[in-house]
Amino acid sequence: MEHNKMERREDNRRMARYRDESSAAATAWKIVGGTVLALAAVTVIAALPDIKRYIKISMM
């Protein structure tokens, strides 16, 4: 009986460690994803004058 309790405690510790690692990884991916989206937005905003000029030329 005592052995089962010890095994469960060890399993709980392993699961808690995995949750901590996976939440850190998820946070890192959120930061990376946010950075990529921000860079894409900056690129589009910087290219807007060229895009507008191209549309204007192609409509003529």
C-alpha positions in Angstrom: 0.0 0.0 0.0 2.8 2.4 1.0 4.6 1.5 -2.2 1.6 2.5 -4.4 1.5 5.9 -2.6 5.1 6.5 -3.3 4.7 5.5 -7.0 1.7 7.9 -7.3 3.7 10.7 -5.8 6.6 10.1 -8.2 4.1 10.0 -11.1 2.6 13.2 -10.0 6.0 14.8 -9.8 6.8 13.7 -13.3 3.6 15.0 -14.7 4.0 18.4 -12.9 7.5 18.6 -14.3 6.2 17.9 -17.8 3.5 20.5 -17.5 6.0 23.1 -16.4 8.2 22.3 -19.3 5.4 22.3 -21.8 4.0 25.6 -20.6 7.4 27.2 -20.9 7.6 25.8 -24.4 4.1 27.1 -25.2 5.1 30.6 -23.9 8.2 30.6 -26.0 6.2 29.6 -29.1 3.7 32.4 -28.4 6.5 34.9 -28.2 8.1 33.6 -31.4 4.7 33.6 -33.2 3.9 37.2 -32.0 7.3 38.4 -33.2 6.8 36.8 -36.6 3.3 38.4 -36.9 4.7 41.8 -35.9 7.5 41.5 -38.5 5.0 40.6 -41.2 2.8 43.5 -40.3 5.7 45.9 -40.4 6.7 44.6 -43.8 3.2 45.1 -45.2 3.0 48.6 -43.8 6.4 49.5 -45.1 5.4 48.2 -48.6 2.0 49.9 -48.8 3.1 52.8 -50.9 4.6 50.4 -53.5 1.5 48.2 -53.4 -0.7 51.2 -53.9 1.4 52.5 -56.8 1.4 49.0 -58.4 -2.4 48.8 -58.2 -2.8 52.3 -59.6 -0.5 51.4 -62.6 -2.3 48.1 -63.2 -5.7 49.8 -63.2 -4.7 52.2 -66.0 
